[in-house]
């Protein structure tokens, strides 16, 4: 299941960009999360509580899931170089394929949009793709 013809140095560079994008998104999430939590000292009431609850259940979870996906994609790409080559023993190829199959069959975390969270609907796919593009992350369609 490797990337046929992948240039090792380009693969390593892309894996690092994916991991860096995940790290950057994590840093931004942590900053936003701190600001939202601190807002409780100056903004009170039902609107404020609804906003903070929406942040926790919506955008915050989406950012965490995206960070996790970026970091996992970076790790996965880096691991592609470690997969057995065509001249490897069949038992090694079978073991790698089983591990890859188990990885692909992992359940995905539900996101806020799928749960109908009111704040999640404010971020469109186009906006998310633009954020990815701005971060230097390849955008898939």
KEKE-3310 file (N, C-alpha, C; in steps of 0.2 Angstrom, whole numbers, plus 5000, padded with zeros to 4 digits):
npx = (5004:5010:5017:5019:5034:5037:5047:5060:5065:5056:5045:5048:5049:5036:5030:5035:5030:5016:5016:5021:5010:5000:5005:5005:4992:4987:4994:4987:4974:4975:4978:4966:4957:4961:4958:4944:4940:4944:4936:4925:4927:4924:4913:4897:4882:4867:4870:4884:4887:4881:4889:4902:4900:4896:4909:4917:4910:4910:4919:4931:4933:4933:4945:4954:4952:4956:4969:4974:4972:4981:4993:4993:4993:5005:5014:5010:5014:5028:5030:5028:5040:5045:5039:5038:5049:5047:5055:5055:5052:5037:5030:5033:5028:5014:5012:5014:5004:4992:4993:4992:4979:4972:4974:4967:4954:4950:4939:4931:4931:4916:4911:4907:4899:4892:4884:4875:4878:4876:4886:4896:4891:4894:4906:4911:4915:4923:4929:4936:4945:4952:4958:4967:4974:4980:4988:4998:4995:4991:4976:4963:4951)
npy = (4994:5006:5022:5022:5025:5036:5049:5049:5060:5070:5064:5063:5077:5082:5074:5080:5093:5091:5086:5098:5107:5101:5103:5117:5120:5114:5123:5135:5131:5129:5142:5149:5141:5144:5158:5158:5151:5160:5170:5169:5176:5189:5189:5184:5175:5168:5168:5169:5157:5147:5150:5146:5133:5129:5131:5121:5109:5110:5119:5118:5104:5100:5106:5099:5086:5088:5092:5080:5072:5078:5076:5062:5059:5064:5055:5043:5045:5046:5033:5026:5024:5014:5002:4985:4981:4976:4965:4959:4946:4936:4934:4946:4956:4952:4954:4968:4972:4968:4975:4988:4987:4985:4998:5006:5002:5008:5016:5032:5047:5055:5070:5087:5093:5083:5079:5089:5101:5118:5128:5122:5122:5134:5134:5131:5119:5124:5135:5128:5121:5132:5136:5126:5127:5139:5136:5128:5115:5101:5101:5091:5084)
npz = (5000:4998:4992:4976:4968:4976:4981:4992:5000:4997:5002:5016:5019:5016:5026:5037:5036:5037:5050:5057:5053:5061:5074:5074:5073:5084:5094:5091:5094:5108:5112:5109:5116:5129:5129:5127:5139:5148:5146:5154:5165:5162:5154:5156:5158:5149:5135:5135:5141:5132:5121:5126:5128:5115:5109:5116:5112:5098:5088:5095:5097:5083:5079:5087:5082:5069:5070:5076:5065:5055:5061:5062:5048:5045:5052:5046:5033:5035:5039:5028:5021:5028:5025:5019:5005:4987:4987:4999:5011:5010:5022:5029:5022:5023:5037:5038:5029:5037:5048:5043:5038:5050:5055:5046:5048:5060:5071:5067:5075:5080:5074:5078:5068:5062:5073:5073:5079:5083:5081:5073:5061:5056:5050:5034:5022:5012:5018:5028:5019:5014:5026:5028:5016:5019:5029:5023:5021:5011:5002:5001:4990)
capx = (5000:5015:5016:5024:5038:5038:5054:5060:5066:5050:5040:5050:5048:5029:5028:5037:5025:5010:5017:5021:5004:4996:5008:5003:4985:4987:4995:4981:4968:4977:4977:4959:4954:4962:4954:4937:4939:4945:4930:4920:4928:4921:4906:4892:4875:4866:4873:4891:4887:4880:4895:4907:4898:4897:4916:4919:4907:4910:4925:4937:4933:4935:4952:4958:4952:4960:4976:4976:4972:4987:4999:4993:4995:5013:5017:5009:5018:5034:5030:5028:5046:5047:5035:5043:5049:5045:5060:5055:5049:5030:5028:5034:5023:5008:5012:5013:4997:4988:4994:4989:4972:4969:4974:4962:4948:4949:4933:4933:4928:4911:4912:4901:4895:4888:4880:4871:4880:4874:4892:4899:4888:4897:4913:4910:4920:4927:4933:4941:4950:4956:4962:4972:4979:4984:4993:5002:4993:4988:4969:4960:4944)
capy = (5000:5011:5027:5020:5031:5042:5052:5048:5066:5074:5061:5066:5084:5082:5072:5085:5099:5089:5086:5105:5110:5099:5107:5124:5120:5113:5129:5140:5129:5130:5149:5150:5138:5148:5164:5156:5149:5166:5175:5168:5181:5195:5188:5180:5175:5162:5168:5167:5149:5144:5151:5142:5126:5127:5130:5115:5104:5111:5121:5115:5097:5100:5108:5094:5081:5090:5092:5073:5069:5080:5072:5055:5058:5065:5049:5038:5046:5044:5026:5023:5022:5008:4996:4981:4982:4970:4959:4957:4940:4937:4935:4953:4960:4950:4957:4975:4973:4967:4981:4993:4985:4987:5005:5009:5000:5011:5020:5039:5051:5059:5077:5092:5095:5077:5079:5095:5107:5125:5132:5118:5124:5141:5133:5127:5115:5129:5138:5123:5120:5138:5136:5121:5130:5144:5133:5125:5108:5100:5101:5085:5085)
capz = (5000:4998:4987:4971:4965:4980:4982:5000:5003:4997:5007:5023:5019:5017:5033:5042:5035:5040:5058:5059:5053:5066:5079:5074:5074:5092:5097:5090:5098:5115:5114:5108:5122:5135:5129:5128:5146:5152:5145:5160:5171:5160:5150:5160:5156:5145:5128:5136:5142:5126:5117:5128:5127:5108:5108:5118:5108:5091:5085:5099:5095:5076:5079:5090:5077:5063:5073:5076:5058:5052:5064:5060:5041:5044:5054:5041:5027:5037:5040:5021:5019:5032:5023:5015:4998:4984:4988:5006:5012:5010:5029:5032:5018:5026:5043:5037:5027:5042:5053:5039:5038:5057:5055:5041:5051:5066:5070:5067:5080:5078:5074:5080:5062:5061:5078:5072:5083:5079:5079:5068:5054:5053:5046:5028:5019:5008:5023:5031:5014:5014:5032:5027:5011:5022:5034:5019:5021:5005:5002:4997:4988)
cpx = (5004:5013:5022:5027:5039:5046:5055:5061:5060:5045:5042:5048:5040:5027:5029:5032:5018:5010:5017:5014:4999:4999:5005:4996:4983:4988:4990:4975:4969:4976:4970:4955:4955:4958:4947:4936:4940:4940:4925:4921:4925:4914:4902:4885:4874:4869:4881:4891:4886:4886:4901:4906:4898:4904:4918:4917:4908:4917:4931:4938:4935:4942:4956:4958:4956:4967:4978:4976:4979:4993:4999:4995:5002:5016:5016:5013:5025:5035:5030:5034:5048:5044:5040:5043:5047:5049:5059:5051:5041:5027:5028:5029:5016:5007:5010:5006:4991:4988:4991:4981:4968:4969:4968:4955:4946:4943:4935:4929:4922:4913:4906:4896:4890:4883:4875:4872:4879:4880:4896:4897:4891:4903:4911:4916:4925:4932:4938:4947:4955:4961:4968:4977:4983:4990:4998:5001:4989:4980:4967:4953:4940)
cpy = (5006:5016:5025:5026:5037:5043:5052:5055:5070:5071:5063:5073:5085:5080:5077:5091:5097:5089:5094:5108:5108:5102:5114:5125:5119:5119:5134:5138:5130:5137:5151:5147:5142:5155:5163:5155:5155:5171:5174:5173:5188:5195:5183:5180:5169:5162:5166:5159:5145:5144:5146:5134:5124:5127:5123:5109:5104:5113:5118:5108:5096:5101:5102:5088:5082:5090:5084:5070:5071:5076:5065:5054:5059:5058:5043:5038:5044:5036:5022:5020:5015:5002:4992:4982:4976:4964:4956:4950:4941:4938:4942:4957:4958:4954:4965:4976:4972:4973:4987:4993:4987:4995:5009:5008:5004:5016:5028:5042:5055:5066:5081:5093:5089:5077:5085:5101:5114:5129:5129:5120:5130:5140:5128:5123:5119:5132:5134:5122:5126:5138:5131:5123:5135:5142:5129:5117:5107:5099:5095:5087:5079)
cpz = (5000:4992:4982:4968:4969:4981:4990:5003:5003:5002:5014:5024:5020:5024:5038:5042:5038:5048:5060:5058:5059:5073:5080:5075:5082:5096:5097:5094:5105:5117:5114:5114:5128:5135:5130:5136:5150:5152:5150:5165:5169:5156:5153:5157:5151:5138:5129:5137:5136:5121:5119:5127:5120:5106:5110:5114:5101:5089:5088:5097:5088:5075:5081:5085:5071:5064:5073:5069:5054:5055:5062:5052:5041:5047:5049:5035:5029:5037:5033:5019:5022:5030:5019:5008:4994:4985:4995:5006:5013:5017:5031:5028:5021:5033:5042:5034:5032:5047:5049:5039:5044:5057:5052:5044:5057:5066:5071:5072:5077:5079:5076:5074:5061:5067:5078:5077:5080:5077:5074:5061:5051:5049:5040:5026:5015:5013:5026:5026:5014:5020:5031:5022:5014:5026:5030:5019:5014:5006:4998:4995:4988)
residu = (UNK:UNK:UNK:UNK:UNK:UNK:UNK:UNK:UNK:UNK:UNK:UNK:UNK:UNK:UNK:UNK:UNK:UNK:UNK:UNK:UNK:UNK:UNK:UNK:UNK:UNK:UNK:UNK:UNK:UNK:UNK:UNK:UNK:UNK:UNK:UNK:UNK:UNK:UNK:UNK:UNK:UNK:UNK:UNK:UNK:UNK:UNK:UNK:UNK:UNK:UNK:UNK:UNK:UNK:UNK:UNK:UNK:UNK:UNK:UNK:UNK:UNK:UNK:UNK:UNK:UNK:UNK:UNK:UNK:UNK:UNK:UNK:UNK:UNK:UNK:UNK:UNK:UNK:UNK:UNK:UNK:UNK:UNK:UNK:UNK:UNK:UNK:UNK:UNK:UNK:UNK:UNK:UNK:UNK:UNK:UNK:UNK:UNK:UNK:UNK:UNK:UNK:UNK:UNK:UNK:UNK:UNK:UNK:UNK:UNK:UNK:UNK:UNK:UNK:UNK:UNK:UNK:UNK:UNK:UNK:UNK:UNK:UNK:UNK:UNK:UNK:UNK:UNK:UNK:UNK:UNK:UNK:UNK:UNK:UNK:UNK:UNK:UNK:UNK:UNK:UNK)
# end
